Amino acid sequence: MIRLFHFDKYQEKRGCAYTFFDQREMPEMSFVQDKVSVSNHGVVRGFHGDNKTWKLITCLYGSFRLVTYDVDNNLRQEVVLKSEDERQTCVLVPPRHLNGHQCLTGKCIFLYKWSDYYEGPDAQWSVNYNDKTIDPQWNYVSELSERDLNAGTLKELKDSLK
């Protein structure tokens, strides 16, 4: 199950400052790599995951809808992250959870910390962006990668994990 963390923002005329990660809030976590993706309105990325990596996700600019799926417990969760919210929300996604997101604004910047190094798409699980079991109910989809469009189903992934 995902966990949400909320951090206060210091707002003033120059803009704002806030915390994204505080080891005291997540003492069990150790992150080794940060990644950023920049997407335009309607872009969907995912579903991706693996059996070892924790991801801490937030929105630096714009807003996006994050959909996660717990492969072991068949639990779908979703949250909308907005950079303009009064508090900064971060989502901790455990291993064995798929995640996908869609940019809801003209542009969005998605930041995530990884507990293990990214080793490329072949080292991750991929499930079709519109899998019927996950049922993400994306809004208008403007752009997809070949990987996300041609990925197999959740059932195929689960069968391969047995």
DSSP file with accessible surface (Angstrom, degrees, kcal/mol):
  #  RESIDUE AA STRUCTURE BP1 BP2  ACC     N-H-->O    O-->H-N    N-H-->O    O-->H-N    TCO  KAPPA ALPHA  PHI   PSI    X-CA   Y-CA   Z-CA
    1    1 A M              0   0  130      0, 0.0    75,-0.0     0, 0.0    96,-0.0   0.000 360.0 360.0 360.0 137.7    0.0    0.0    0.0
    2    2 A I        -     0   0   16     91,-0.1     2,-0.4    92,-0.1    91,-0.2  -0.316 360.0-144.0 -70.6 157.0    1.3    3.5   -0.9
    3    3 A R  E     -A   92   0A 100     89,-1.7    89,-3.2     2,-0.0     2,-0.4  -0.982   6.3-145.6-123.1 139.6    2.0    6.0    1.9
    4    4 A L  E     -A   91   0A  80     -2,-0.4     2,-0.4    87,-0.2    87,-0.2  -0.846  11.1-169.6-104.9 140.6    1.4    9.7    1.6
    5    5 A F  E     -A   90   0A  17     85,-2.6    85,-2.9    -2,-0.4     2,-0.4  -0.981   5.7-158.6-125.9 139.2    3.6   12.4    3.2
    6    6 A H  E     -A   89   0A  88     -2,-0.4     2,-0.4    83,-0.2    83,-0.2  -0.980   6.6-169.7-122.9 129.6    2.7   16.1    3.4
    7    7 A F  E     -A   88   0A  19     81,-2.6    81,-3.1    -2,-0.4     2,-0.1  -0.947  25.0-115.5-120.1 138.5    5.3   18.9    3.9
    8    8 A D  E     -A   87   0A 116     -2,-0.4    11,-0.6    79,-0.2     2,-0.4  -0.367  25.8-139.4 -67.7 148.3    4.5   22.5    4.7
    9    9 A K  E     -E   18   0B  25     77,-0.8     2,-0.8     9,-0.1     9,-0.2  -0.907   5.3-138.3-108.6 138.4    5.5   25.1    2.1
   10   10 A Y  E     -E   17   0B 150      7,-3.2     7,-1.7    -2,-0.4     2,-0.4  -0.872  29.3-167.5 -93.3 111.6    7.0   28.4    3.0
   11   11 A Q  E     +E   16   0B 108     -2,-0.8     2,-0.3     5,-0.2     5,-0.2  -0.869  19.8 142.6-106.0 137.0    5.3   30.9    0.7
   12   12 A E  E >   -E   15   0B  56      3,-2.9     3,-1.7    -2,-0.4    -2,-0.0  -0.905  64.7 -74.7-156.9-177.4    6.4   34.5    0.2
   13   13 A K  T 3  S+     0   0  209      1,-0.3     3,-0.1    -2,-0.3    -2,-0.0   0.760 126.1  54.0 -62.5 -25.3    6.6   37.1   -2.6
   14   14 A R  T 3  S-     0   0  205      1,-0.2     2,-0.4     0, 0.0    -1,-0.3   0.666 122.4 -96.6 -79.2 -16.5    9.6   35.4   -4.3
   15   15 A G  E <   -E   12   0B  33     -3,-1.7    -3,-2.9     2,-0.0     2,-0.3  -1.000  54.3 -56.8 138.5-134.6    7.9   32.0   -4.5
   16   16 A C  E     -E   11   0B  63     -2,-0.4     2,-0.3    -5,-0.2    -5,-0.2  -0.946  26.9-155.1-146.1 164.0    8.1   29.1   -2.1
   17   17 A A  E     +E   10   0B  58     -7,-1.7    -7,-3.2    -2,-0.3     2,-0.3  -0.991  24.7 159.9-138.5 142.1   10.4   26.6   -0.5
   18   18 A Y  E     -E    9   0B  71     -2,-0.3     2,-0.3    -9,-0.2    -9,-0.1  -0.987  37.7-103.6-157.3 164.4    9.6   23.2    0.8
   19   19 A T        +     0   0   62    -11,-0.6   -12,-0.1    -2,-0.3     3,-0.1  -0.730  23.5 177.8 -91.9 141.4   10.9   19.8    1.8
   20   20 A F  S    S+     0   0   28      1,-0.4     2,-0.4    -2,-0.3    -1,-0.1   0.683  74.1  20.0-109.0 -36.2   10.5   16.8   -0.5
   21   21 A F        +     0   0   54     69,-0.0     2,-0.4    35,-0.0    -1,-0.4  -0.995  57.5 178.7-139.8 131.5   12.4   14.2    1.5
   22   22 A D    >>  -     0   0   30     -2,-0.4     3,-1.9    -3,-0.1     4,-0.9  -0.964  21.4-150.4-133.2 114.0   13.2   14.1    5.2
   23   23 A Q  T 34 S+     0   0   86     -2,-0.4     3,-0.5     1,-0.3     6,-0.2   0.810  97.1  63.2 -54.3 -31.3   15.1   11.0    6.5
   24   24 A R  T 34 S+     0   0  204      1,-0.2    -1,-0.3     2,-0.2    -3,-0.0   0.801 102.2  50.0 -65.3 -28.1   13.4   11.5    9.9
   25   25 A E  T <4 S+     0   0  101     -3,-1.9    -1,-0.2     1,-0.2    -2,-0.2   0.728 126.4  25.3 -78.9 -25.3   10.0   10.9    8.3
   26   26 A M    ><  +     0   0    0     -4,-0.9     3,-2.1    -3,-0.5    -1,-0.2  -0.510  69.3 163.9-137.0  64.6   11.2    7.7    6.5
   27   27 A P  T 3  S+     0   0   94      0, 0.0    -1,-0.1     0, 0.0    -3,-0.1   0.768  75.1  58.9 -62.6 -21.9   14.1    6.3    8.6
   28   28 A E  T 3  S+     0   0  106     -3,-0.1     2,-0.3    -5,-0.0    -5,-0.0   0.593  90.7  93.8 -80.5  -9.1   13.8    2.9    6.9
   29   29 A M    <   +     0   0    8     -3,-2.1     2,-0.4    -6,-0.2    -3,-0.1  -0.628  45.9 180.0 -94.6 143.7   14.4    4.4    3.5
   30   30 A S        -     0   0   84     -2,-0.3     2,-0.4     0, 0.0    -2,-0.0  -0.961  12.0-164.3-137.4 116.9   17.7    4.7    1.6
   31   31 A F        +     0   0   34     -2,-0.4    84,-0.3     1,-0.1     3,-0.1  -0.821  15.5 177.6-106.5 145.1   17.6    6.3   -1.8
   32   32 A V        +     0   0   57     82,-2.9     2,-0.3    -2,-0.4    83,-0.2   0.527  64.6  30.5-120.0 -13.7   20.4    6.1   -4.4
   33   33 A Q  E     -B  114   0A  57     81,-1.5    81,-3.6    83,-0.1     2,-0.4  -0.995  55.9-152.3-152.8 141.6   19.1    7.9   -7.5
   34   34 A D  E     -B  113   0A  87     -2,-0.3     2,-0.3    79,-0.2    79,-0.2  -0.929  17.0-172.9-111.8 141.9   16.8   10.7   -8.5
   35   35 A K  E     -B  112   0A  55     77,-3.0    77,-2.7    -2,-0.4     2,-0.4  -0.960   6.5-160.9-132.3 152.8   14.9   10.8  -11.8
   36   36 A V  E     -B  111   0A  81     -2,-0.3     2,-0.4    75,-0.2    75,-0.2  -0.988   2.6-169.5-131.3 137.2   12.8   13.5  -13.4
   37   37 A S  E     -B  110   0A  12     73,-2.5    73,-2.9    -2,-0.4     2,-0.5  -0.996   6.8-158.5-125.5 140.2   10.3   13.2  -16.2
   38   38 A V  E     +B  109   0A  67     -2,-0.4     2,-0.3    71,-0.2    71,-0.2  -0.968  19.2 178.3-115.2 126.9    8.8   16.1  -18.0
   39   39 A S  E     -B  108   0A   4     69,-2.5    69,-2.5    -2,-0.5     2,-0.2  -0.926  22.4-131.1-130.7 155.7    5.5   15.5  -19.8
   40   40 A N  E >   -B  107   0A  89     -2,-0.3     3,-2.2    67,-0.2    63,-0.3  -0.577  54.6 -59.8 -97.7 167.1    3.0   17.5  -21.8
   41   41 A H  T 3  S+     0   0   93     65,-1.5    63,-0.2     1,-0.3    -1,-0.2  -0.115 122.2  11.4 -50.8 130.8   -0.8   17.5  -21.3
   42   42 A G  T 3  S+     0   0    1     61,-2.5   100,-0.9     1,-0.3   101,-0.5   0.231  86.5 142.3  88.3 -13.1   -2.4   14.1  -21.8
   43   43 A V    <   -     0   0   19     -3,-2.2    60,-2.0    98,-0.2     2,-0.4  -0.393  34.3-159.0 -63.8 134.4    0.9   12.1  -21.8
   44   44 A V  E     -F  102   0C   2     99,-1.7     2,-0.4    58,-0.2   101,-0.4  -0.961   7.5-171.3-114.4 134.7    0.6    8.7  -20.0
   45   45 A R  E     -F  101   0C  94     56,-2.5    56,-2.3    -2,-0.4     2,-0.2  -0.994  35.4 -45.4-125.0 126.2    3.7    6.9  -18.7
   46   46 A G  E     -     0   0C   0     -2,-0.4    54,-0.2    54,-0.2    83,-0.1  -0.551  12.6-133.3 117.6 173.2    3.4    3.4  -17.3
   47   47 A F  E     +     0   0C   0     52,-0.5    80,-2.2    -2,-0.2     2,-0.3   0.250  62.4 146.0 -99.2 133.9    2.6    1.0  -15.9
   48   48 A H  E     +FG  99 126C  27     51,-2.1    51,-2.3    78,-0.2     2,-0.3  -0.914   5.8 126.8-133.7 157.7    6.1    0.1  -14.6
   49   49 A G  E     - G   0 125C   2     76,-1.3    76,-3.9    -2,-0.3     2,-0.3  -0.971  26.9-151.1 177.5-177.0    7.5   -1.6  -11.5
   50   50 A D        -     0   0   13     47,-0.4    46,-3.3    -2,-0.3    47,-0.4  -0.914  36.1 -96.7-160.2-173.8    9.7   -4.3  -10.2
   51   51 A N  S    S+     0   0   98     -2,-0.3    73,-0.0    44,-0.2     0, 0.0   0.326 111.4  32.5 -98.6   9.5   10.2   -6.5   -7.1
   52   52 A K  S    S+     0   0   84     42,-0.1     2,-0.4     1,-0.1    -1,-0.1   0.602  88.1  96.8-135.9 -18.9   12.8   -4.5   -5.3
   53   53 A T        -     0   0    5     41,-0.1     2,-0.3    62,-0.1    -3,-0.2  -0.680  46.2-160.0 -97.2 128.0   12.6   -0.7   -5.8
   54   54 A W        -     0   0   82     -2,-0.4    61,-2.0    40,-0.1     2,-0.4  -0.767  15.4-160.8 -88.2 144.5   10.9    1.8   -3.6
   55   55 A K  E     -CD  93 114A   8     38,-2.4    38,-3.4    -2,-0.3     2,-0.6  -0.996  12.3-159.3-130.7 133.1   10.0    5.1   -5.3
   56   56 A L  E     -CD  92 113A   0     57,-1.9    57,-2.3    -2,-0.4     2,-0.4  -0.964  24.3-170.3-110.0 119.7    9.2    8.4   -3.6
   57   57 A I  E     +CD  91 112A   0     34,-2.8    34,-2.7    -2,-0.6     2,-0.3  -0.881  15.4 158.7-120.1 140.4    7.3   10.6   -6.0
   58   58 A T  E     -CD  90 111A   0     53,-2.5    53,-2.5    -2,-0.4     2,-0.6  -0.950  37.4-112.7-148.2 170.9    6.2   14.3   -6.1
   59   59 A C  E     + D   0 110A   1     30,-0.5    51,-0.2    -2,-0.3     3,-0.1  -0.931  23.8 178.3-109.5 119.7    5.1   16.9   -8.6
   60   60 A L  E    S+     0   0A  64     49,-2.5     2,-0.3    -2,-0.6    50,-0.1   0.732  73.5  13.6 -89.3 -26.1    7.5   19.9   -9.1
   61   61 A Y  E    S- D   0 109A 127     48,-1.1    48,-2.1    23,-0.0    -1,-0.3  -0.979 116.3 -10.2-153.5 137.1    5.4   21.6  -11.7
   62   62 A G  S    S-     0   0   13     -2,-0.3    21,-3.0    46,-0.2    22,-0.4  -0.468  87.4 -75.1  78.3-147.9    1.8   21.3  -13.0
   63   63 A S  E     -H   82   0C  15     19,-0.2    41,-2.7    44,-0.2    42,-0.8  -0.993  40.5-177.3-150.6 151.6   -0.3   18.4  -11.9
   64   64 A F  E     -HI  81 103C   0     17,-2.2    17,-2.7    -2,-0.3     2,-0.5  -0.980  26.0-123.6-146.2 157.9   -0.6   14.7  -12.6
   65   65 A R  E     -HI  80 102C  19     37,-2.3    37,-1.9    -2,-0.3     2,-0.5  -0.924  25.3-158.1-103.0 122.9   -2.7   11.8  -11.7
   66   66 A L  E     -HI  79 101C   1     13,-3.1    13,-2.1    -2,-0.5     2,-0.5  -0.894   6.9-170.4-104.4 127.9   -0.7    8.8  -10.3
   67   67 A V  E     -HI  78 100C   0     33,-3.1    33,-2.3    -2,-0.5     2,-0.3  -0.981   6.2-174.7-118.6 128.5   -2.3    5.3  -10.4
   68   68 A T  E     -HI  77  99C   0      9,-3.2     9,-2.3    -2,-0.5     2,-0.4  -0.884   9.5-161.1-120.6 155.9   -0.6    2.5   -8.5
   69   69 A Y  E     -HI  76  98C  13     29,-2.1    29,-2.8    -2,-0.3     2,-0.8  -0.966  14.9-141.7-141.0 119.5   -1.5   -1.2   -8.4
   70   70 A D  E  >> -HI  75  97C   7      5,-2.8     4,-1.3    -2,-0.4     5,-0.9  -0.726  13.2-159.9 -79.7 109.8   -0.3   -3.7   -5.7
   71   71 A V  T  45S+     0   0    4     25,-2.1    -1,-0.2    -2,-0.8    26,-0.1   0.833  87.0  45.3 -64.2 -33.0    0.5   -6.8   -7.7
   72   72 A D  T  45S+     0   0   84     24,-0.5    -1,-0.2     1,-0.2    25,-0.1   0.830 123.9  30.1 -82.0 -33.1    0.2   -9.1   -4.6
   73   73 A N  T  45S-     0   0  117      2,-0.1    -2,-0.2    -3,-0.0    -1,-0.2   0.321  97.9-125.3-111.9   6.1   -3.0   -7.7   -3.1
   74   74 A N  T  <5 +     0   0   91     -4,-1.3     2,-0.5     1,-0.2    -3,-0.2   0.892  56.4 152.8  51.0  47.6   -4.8   -6.6   -6.2
   75   75 A L  E   < -H   70   0C  58     -5,-0.9    -5,-2.8     2,-0.0     2,-0.5  -0.944  29.8-162.7-115.0 120.6   -5.2   -3.1   -4.8
   76   76 A R  E     +H   69   0C  78     -2,-0.5     2,-0.3    -7,-0.2    -7,-0.2  -0.865  14.8 174.5-100.1 132.2   -5.5    0.0   -7.1
   77   77 A Q  E     -H   68   0C  44     -9,-2.3    -9,-3.2    -2,-0.5     2,-0.3  -0.956   7.1-171.9-133.4 154.4   -4.9    3.4   -5.6
   78   78 A E  E     +H   67   0C  84     -2,-0.3     2,-0.3   -11,-0.2   -11,-0.2  -0.993   6.6 178.1-146.9 152.7   -4.7    6.8   -7.1
   79   79 A V  E     -H   66   0C  26    -13,-2.1   -13,-3.1    -2,-0.3     2,-0.5  -0.983  23.9-134.1-149.4 145.1   -3.8   10.3   -6.1
   80   80 A V  E     -H   65   0C  56     -2,-0.3     2,-0.5   -15,-0.2   -15,-0.2  -0.923  21.5-159.0-101.9 126.0   -3.6   13.7   -7.9
   81   81 A L  E     -H   64   0C   2    -17,-2.7   -17,-2.2    -2,-0.5     2,-0.4  -0.922   9.1-174.2-108.1 131.3   -0.4   15.6   -7.2
   82   82 A K  E >   -H   63   0C 106     -2,-0.5     3,-1.4   -19,-0.2     7,-0.2  -0.989  24.2-150.2-129.1 129.0   -0.4   19.4   -7.8
   83   83 A S  T 3  S+     0   0   10    -21,-3.0   -20,-0.1    -2,-0.4    -1,-0.1   0.766  98.0  58.5 -67.3 -23.4    2.6   21.6   -7.5
   84   84 A E  T 3  S+     0   0  161    -22,-0.4    -1,-0.3     4,-0.0   -21,-0.1   0.466  77.1 119.5 -88.6  -1.0    0.4   24.6   -6.5
   85   85 A D  S <  S-     0   0   59     -3,-1.4    -4,-0.0     1,-0.1     4,-0.0  -0.257  75.4-118.6 -61.0 153.9   -1.1   22.9   -3.4
   86   86 A E  S    S+     0   0  170      2,-0.0   -77,-0.8   -78,-0.0     2,-0.4   0.778 101.6  39.7 -66.3 -26.9   -0.5   24.6   -0.1
   87   87 A R  E    S-A    8   0A 112    -79,-0.2     2,-0.6   -69,-0.0   -79,-0.2  -0.942  90.4-117.7-121.0 146.9    1.4   21.5    1.2
   88   88 A Q  E     -A    7   0A   2    -81,-3.1   -81,-2.6    -2,-0.4     2,-0.4  -0.742  29.0-154.4 -85.8 121.7    3.7   19.4   -0.8
   89   89 A T  E     -A    6   0A  19     -2,-0.6   -30,-0.5    -7,-0.2     2,-0.4  -0.836  10.7-172.6 -99.2 134.3    2.5   15.8   -1.1
   90   90 A C  E     -AC   5  58A   0    -85,-2.9   -85,-2.6    -2,-0.4     2,-0.5  -0.963  10.7-148.9-123.9 143.8    4.9   12.9   -1.7
   91   91 A V  E     -AC   4  57A   0    -34,-2.7   -34,-2.8    -2,-0.4     2,-0.7  -0.959   2.1-152.7-117.8 125.8    3.9    9.4   -2.4
   92   92 A L  E     -AC   3  56A   1    -89,-3.2   -89,-1.7    -2,-0.5   -36,-0.2  -0.876  13.9-166.3 -98.1 115.2    6.0    6.4   -1.3
   93   93 A V  E     - C   0  55A   2    -38,-3.4   -38,-2.4    -2,-0.7   -91,-0.1  -0.912  11.2-143.8-106.0 119.5    5.4    3.5   -3.7
   94   94 A P    >   -     0   0   16      0, 0.0     3,-0.7     0, 0.0   -41,-0.1  -0.244  30.3 -82.3 -75.5 167.9    6.7    0.1   -2.4
   95   95 A P  T 3  S+     0   0   27      0, 0.0   -44,-0.2     0, 0.0     3,-0.1  -0.221 114.0  39.1 -58.1 160.0    8.2   -2.7   -4.5
   96   96 A R  T 3  S+     0   0   68    -46,-3.3   -25,-2.1     1,-0.2   -24,-0.5   0.725  92.5 113.4  65.2  23.4    5.8   -5.0   -6.3
   97   97 A H  E <   - I   0  70C  12     -3,-0.7   -47,-0.4   -47,-0.4     2,-0.3  -0.992  59.9-142.0-120.3 133.1    3.6   -2.1   -7.1
   98   98 A L  E     - I   0  69C   0    -29,-2.8   -29,-2.1    -2,-0.4     2,-0.4  -0.654  20.1-165.2 -84.0 148.3    3.0   -0.9  -10.7
   99   99 A N  E     +FI  48  68C   9    -51,-2.3   -51,-2.1    -2,-0.3   -52,-0.5  -0.999  14.7 167.9-138.2 143.9    2.8    2.9  -11.2
  100  100 A G  E     - I   0  67C   0    -33,-2.3   -33,-3.1    -2,-0.4     2,-0.3  -0.973  11.1-165.9-143.3 153.6    1.6    5.0  -14.1
  101  101 A H  E     -FI  45  66C   6    -56,-2.3   -56,-2.5    -2,-0.3     2,-0.4  -0.987  10.2-151.9-144.3 156.1    0.8    8.7  -14.3
  102  102 A Q  E     -FI  44  65C   2    -37,-1.9   -37,-2.3    -2,-0.3     2,-0.4  -0.996  23.5-124.3-128.7 132.6   -0.9   11.2  -16.6
  103  103 A C  E     - I   0  64C   0    -60,-2.0   -61,-2.5    -2,-0.4   -39,-0.3  -0.597  23.7-175.6 -74.0 125.8    0.0   14.8  -17.0
  104  104 A L        +     0   0   46    -41,-2.7     2,-0.2    -2,-0.4   -40,-0.2   0.506  62.1  54.0-101.5  -9.1   -3.2   16.9  -16.4
  105  105 A T  S    S-     0   0   44    -42,-0.8   -63,-0.1   -65,-0.0     3,-0.1  -0.621 104.0 -84.7-118.4 178.9   -1.8   20.4  -17.2
  106  106 A G  S    S-     0   0   59     -2,-0.2   -65,-1.5     1,-0.2     2,-0.3   0.863 114.0  -2.5 -53.4 -38.1    0.0   21.9  -20.1
  107  107 A K  E    S-B   40   0A  97    -67,-0.3     2,-0.3     2,-0.0   -67,-0.2  -0.984  70.1-170.3-150.2 146.6    3.3   20.6  -18.8
  108  108 A C  E     -B   39   0A   0    -69,-2.5   -69,-2.5    -2,-0.3     2,-0.5  -0.993  14.0-146.8-140.8 150.6    4.2   18.7  -15.6
  109  109 A I  E     -BD  38  61A  46    -48,-2.1   -49,-2.5    -2,-0.3   -48,-1.1  -0.983  13.9-163.8-120.0 120.3    7.4   17.7  -13.9
  110  110 A F  E     -BD  37  59A   1    -73,-2.9   -73,-2.5    -2,-0.5     2,-0.4  -0.904   5.5-168.5-107.8 119.7    7.5   14.4  -12.1
  111  111 A L  E     +BD  36  58A  22    -53,-2.5   -53,-2.5    -2,-0.5     2,-0.4  -0.948   9.1 174.4-112.9 133.0   10.3   13.8   -9.6
  112  112 A Y  E     -BD  35  57A  37    -77,-2.7   -77,-3.0    -2,-0.4     2,-0.4  -0.999  22.2-146.4-142.9 141.5   11.0   10.5   -8.1
  113  113 A K  E     -BD  34  56A  31    -57,-2.3   -57,-1.9    -2,-0.4     2,-0.4  -0.817  19.6-148.9 -97.8 143.0   13.7    9.0   -5.8
  114  114 A W  E     -BD  33  55A   3    -81,-3.6   -82,-2.9    -2,-0.4   -81,-1.5  -0.924  16.2-154.4-117.1 139.5   14.7    5.4   -6.3
  115  115 A S  S    S+     0   0   19    -61,-2.0     2,-0.3    -2,-0.4   -60,-0.1   0.641  89.6  34.7 -82.4 -16.0   16.0    3.0   -3.6
  116  116 A D  S    S-     0   0   53    -62,-0.3     2,-0.1   -83,-0.1   -83,-0.1  -0.953 100.5 -91.5-132.5 155.1   17.8    1.0   -6.3
  117  117 A Y        -     0   0  144     -2,-0.3     2,-0.3     1,-0.1    -2,-0.1  -0.397  41.5-110.8 -68.9 140.1   19.6    2.1   -9.5
  118  118 A Y        -     0   0   70      1,-0.1    -1,-0.1    -2,-0.1     6,-0.0  -0.559  33.1-176.7 -69.1 126.1   17.5    2.3  -12.7
  119  119 A E        -     0   0  124      1,-0.4     3,-0.2    -2,-0.3    -1,-0.1   0.149  48.3 -88.1-114.0  16.4   18.8   -0.5  -15.0
  120  120 A G    >   -     0   0   15      1,-0.2     3,-1.5     2,-0.1    -1,-0.4  -0.140  51.7 -64.5  98.2 166.3   16.7    0.2  -18.0
  121  121 A P  G >  S+     0   0   61      0, 0.0     3,-1.4     0, 0.0    -1,-0.2   0.789 125.5  63.5 -62.9 -27.9   13.3   -1.0  -19.2
  122  122 A D  G 3  S+     0   0  167      1,-0.3    -2,-0.1    -3,-0.2     4,-0.1   0.714  99.2  55.6 -71.2 -17.7   14.3   -4.6  -19.5
  123  123 A A  G <  S+     0   0   46     -3,-1.5     2,-0.3     2,-0.1    -1,-0.3   0.400 104.2  69.4 -91.9   2.0   14.9   -4.8  -15.8
  124  124 A Q  S <  S-     0   0   21     -3,-1.4     2,-0.3    -4,-0.2   -74,-0.2  -0.802  83.8-112.4-116.9 159.9   11.4   -3.6  -15.0
  125  125 A W  E     -G   49   0C  36    -76,-3.9   -76,-1.3    -2,-0.3     2,-0.4  -0.662  31.7-164.3 -81.0 145.5    7.9   -5.0  -15.3
  126  126 A S  E     -G   48   0C  33     -2,-0.3    26,-0.5   -78,-0.2     2,-0.4  -1.000   8.2-176.7-133.0 134.7    5.7   -3.3  -17.9
  127  127 A V        -     0   0    0    -80,-2.2    26,-0.2    -2,-0.4    24,-0.1  -0.976  43.7 -84.5-127.5 143.6    1.9   -3.6  -18.1
  128  128 A N    >   -     0   0   38     24,-3.2     3,-1.8    -2,-0.4    21,-0.2  -0.122  36.6-123.9 -49.0 136.6   -0.2   -2.0  -20.8
  129  129 A Y  T 3  S+     0   0   43     19,-1.6    -1,-0.2     1,-0.3     9,-0.1   0.718 110.0  38.8 -56.9 -24.2   -1.1    1.6  -20.0
  130  130 A N  T 3  S+     0   0   76     18,-0.3    -1,-0.3    19,-0.1    -2,-0.1  -0.087  80.5 169.6-121.6  34.7   -4.9    0.8  -20.3
  131  131 A D    <>  -     0   0    9     -3,-1.8     4,-2.7     1,-0.1    22,-0.0  -0.197  34.1-137.5 -54.0 133.6   -5.0   -2.7  -18.7
  132  132 A K  T  4 S+     0   0  190      1,-0.2    -1,-0.1     2,-0.2    21,-0.0   0.827 100.7  51.3 -66.3 -33.3   -8.6   -3.8  -18.2
  133  133 A T  T  4 S+     0   0   88      1,-0.2    -1,-0.2     2,-0.0    -2,-0.1   0.934 115.4  40.4 -71.3 -44.6   -7.9   -5.2  -14.7
  134  134 A I  T  4 S-     0   0    1    -65,-0.0    -2,-0.2   -59,-0.0    -1,-0.2   0.891  89.3-167.1 -69.4 -36.8   -6.2   -2.1  -13.4
  135  135 A D     <  -     0   0   77     -4,-2.7    -3,-0.1     1,-0.1    -5,-0.1   0.952   9.0-178.5  50.4  64.4   -8.8    0.1  -15.2
  136  136 A P        -     0   0    0      0, 0.0    -1,-0.1     0, 0.0    -6,-0.1   0.710  21.0-147.8 -70.4 -19.6   -7.0    3.4  -14.9
  137  137 A Q        -     0   0  121      1,-0.1    -7,-0.1    -7,-0.0    -2,-0.0   0.930  22.7-164.9  52.3  51.1   -9.7    5.4  -16.7
  138  138 A W        -     0   0   25     -9,-0.1     3,-0.2     1,-0.1    -1,-0.1  -0.312  13.8-126.5 -61.1 150.5   -7.2    7.9  -18.2
  139  139 A N  S    S-     0   0  104      1,-0.3    -1,-0.1   -37,-0.0   -35,-0.0  -0.022  70.9 -25.7 -74.0-165.2   -8.6   11.1  -19.6
  140  140 A Y        -     0   0  157      1,-0.1     2,-0.6     2,-0.0    -1,-0.3  -0.166  69.5-144.0 -45.1 125.5   -7.7   12.1  -23.2
  141  141 A V        +     0   0   46     -3,-0.2   -98,-0.2     1,-0.1     3,-0.1  -0.898  24.0 174.2-102.9 117.5   -4.4   10.3  -24.0
  142  142 A S        +     0   0   36   -100,-0.9     2,-0.3    -2,-0.6   -99,-0.2   0.791  63.0   9.4 -92.6 -31.4   -2.1   12.5  -26.2
  143  143 A E        -     0   0  130   -101,-0.5   -99,-1.7  -103,-0.1     2,-0.3  -0.993  56.4-179.9-156.3 141.7    1.1   10.4  -26.4
  144  144 A L        -     0   0   41     -2,-0.3     2,-0.2  -101,-0.2   -99,-0.1  -0.976  27.5-119.1-137.6 153.7    2.4    7.0  -25.4
  145  145 A S     >  -     0   0   49   -101,-0.4     4,-2.3    -2,-0.3     5,-0.2  -0.534  29.8-115.9 -84.0 159.5    5.7    5.2  -25.7
  146  146 A E  H  > S+     0   0  134      1,-0.2     4,-2.6     2,-0.2     5,-0.1   0.889 117.2  57.8 -58.9 -39.7    5.9    2.0  -27.8
  147  147 A R  H  > S+     0   0   66      1,-0.2     4,-0.7     2,-0.2    -1,-0.2   0.928 110.5  40.4 -57.0 -48.3    6.8    0.2  -24.5
  148  148 A D  H  4 S+     0   0    4      1,-0.2   -19,-1.6     2,-0.2   -18,-0.3   0.865 116.9  49.1 -73.3 -34.5    3.6    1.3  -22.7
  149  149 A L  H  < S+     0   0   72     -4,-2.3    -2,-0.2     1,-0.2    -1,-0.2   0.894 119.2  36.4 -70.3 -38.9    1.4    0.8  -25.8
  150  150 A N  H  < S+     0   0  108     -4,-2.6    -1,-0.2    -5,-0.2    -2,-0.2   0.372  87.2 122.0-101.4   4.8    2.7   -2.7  -26.5
  151  151 A A     <  -     0   0   19     -4,-0.7   -24,-0.2    -3,-0.3   -23,-0.1  -0.245  63.5-108.1 -65.5 158.1    3.2   -4.1  -23.0
  152  152 A G        -     0   0   29    -26,-0.5   -24,-3.2     1,-0.2     2,-0.1  -0.003  40.3 -82.3 -75.3-173.2    1.4   -7.2  -21.9
  153  153 A T     >  -     0   0   58    -26,-0.2     4,-2.1     1,-0.1    -1,-0.2  -0.414  31.9-111.5 -89.9 166.0   -1.5   -7.5  -19.5
  154  154 A L  H  > S+     0   0    3      1,-0.2     4,-3.0     2,-0.2     5,-0.2   0.906 119.8  55.9 -61.3 -40.7   -1.5   -7.6  -15.7
  155  155 A K  H  > S+     0   0  129      1,-0.2     4,-2.6     2,-0.2    -1,-0.2   0.923 106.2  50.0 -59.3 -44.1   -2.6  -11.3  -15.9
  156  156 A E  H  > S+     0   0  114      2,-0.2     4,-1.8     1,-0.2    -1,-0.2   0.917 111.7  48.7 -61.9 -40.8    0.4  -12.1  -18.1
  157  157 A L  H  X S+     0   0   17     -4,-2.1     4,-1.1     1,-0.2    -2,-0.2   0.956 112.3  47.7 -62.8 -48.7    2.7  -10.4  -15.6
  158  158 A K  H >X S+     0   0   55     -4,-3.0     4,-0.6     1,-0.2     3,-0.5   0.889 110.2  52.4 -63.3 -37.8    1.2  -12.2  -12.7
  159  159 A D  H >< S+     0   0   70     -4,-2.6     3,-0.9     1,-0.2    -1,-0.2   0.883 107.6  52.5 -63.1 -35.9    1.4  -15.6  -14.5
  160  160 A S  H 3< S+     0   0   84     -4,-1.8    -1,-0.2     1,-0.2    -2,-0.2   0.725 105.0  56.3 -73.2 -20.2    5.1  -14.9  -15.2
  161  161 A L  H <<        0   0   58     -4,-1.1    -1,-0.2    -3,-0.5    -2,-0.2   0.564 360.0 360.0 -87.8  -9.2    5.8  -14.3  -11.5
  162  162 A K    <<        0   0  200     -3,-0.9    -3,-0.0    -4,-0.6    -4,-0.0  -0.311 360.0 360.0 -72.4 360.0    4.4  -17.6  -10.3
